[in-house]
Amino acid sequence: MSSGQTALVTEAATAPVRRSAVSCSAAEAARRQANGLAPASTAVISPTTSMIRPTEFSARSNGGRQAGRVGIARLAAEAPREQQKRAVEYFRLPVRSLLNRVVSERVGFGWSINPYRGCEFGCQYCYARYTHEYMELGPTEFERKIYVKENAARVLAGDLKPEKLRGEHIAIGTATDPYQPAERMFGVTRQVLETLLAWSEEVPRGLVSFSLTTKSDLVVRDAELLARLHARHPLHINFSVTTLKPRLARLLEPRAPRPDLRLEALRKLREAGLVAGAFLSPVLPGITDKPEDLEAVVAAAAQAGACYLAGQVVFLMPSAQQKFFPFLREKFPRLVQRYRKWYAGAGYAPAAYRAHIRDVLAGLRRRYHLAAQPPAPDLYTTGWLASSPQLALPIGAAPAEEKTPCREQACALA
């Protein structure tokens, strides 16, 4: 997630891709029946195509887990388990829509797509933990129970209506990382991109714009797909980088790729002609906010070819505090009192501190010639219309003097 975008979204349901089933042996079927398990015949999505390759999964009986539950909580309780890997369980989740209407006014986009529920990266500070509460799961289960949205291609295709989306921005990965480890097994993000590309070729150029936020270098796998989508509609990719210190990053983001791998992925996408930048977000008071540490991230992002750099101080809702405060007690006990005081009445750090961080980042952007946000959509491609209904998106809106195009117009012309 992530990554500082606070979108309150409404979820819905999916569609089929081609499916092959495998039948278990008679002995295996008898064993499963004796243990109250469903037959072992389903499929796992290949990470490189929207086809599905056959494989077995262990679908468990949910006993009384769904009793008295409704909506997404009931669907989650009834979801069969696909696989289990170490301490992580994967479940298939039927949804009515993959395209979610964003009802928060704090963000600059109207629609979001989250291919999964939960995120295996397990970032200690992740604000999106609250989304598991809708399924009547605890926030600490956010990285241990990953829900794979079923039939992504068909359902998303049904969601995409030109009249509904004209001039809108669709953000991918606002409450989960679309390239978390589950993507290598299930490929839902790949399906999403393939579906968006097929649709984009049937509607007028520039009808919508897209963004994708990740901490993973796996995004490079889809560079060609992203470039083709960008050729039709403005698209930018955000890489979340909180620190360059590998040991600290491992503490804060236990299963996310190392920061240097993210920056190398950013460089590769820029070389592929894509618009990409860095989110120095969240800034963690007393942990990642030393001026020299912030500058190290900004300098590395600039060296990797980032078009822009945005950042904000950590946002801690009560659900996030349930995970983050015990982590502080264990690893940074001297900071516990400070955080409890600052975040007692709201999810935000004091305004004066946030203003200080904004000023520091603004100065670093000027020093390293980085924009504060992606270029406005009408700058992305030649011929993208002045008469287009698309509005300039206030994503991470910066003060007027900072609203500069990417370095040397490189991103504006990508």
Secondary structure by P-SEA (a helix, b strand, c coil): cccccccccccccccccbbbbbbccaaaaaaaaaaccccccbbbbbccccbbbbbbbbccccccccccccaaaaaaaacccccccccbbbbbbbbcccbbbbccccccccbbbbccccccccccccccccccccccccccccccbbbbbcaaaaaaaaaccccccccbbbbcccccccccccccccaaaaaaaaaaaaaaaacccccccbbbbbcccccccaaaaaaaaaaccbbbbbbbbccccaaaaaaaccccccaaaaaaaaaaaaaabbbbbbccccccccccccaaaaaaaaaaaaaacccbbbbbccccccccccccaaaaacccccaaaaaaaaacccccccaaaaaaaaaaaaaaaaaacccccccccccccccccccccccccccccccccccccccccccccc
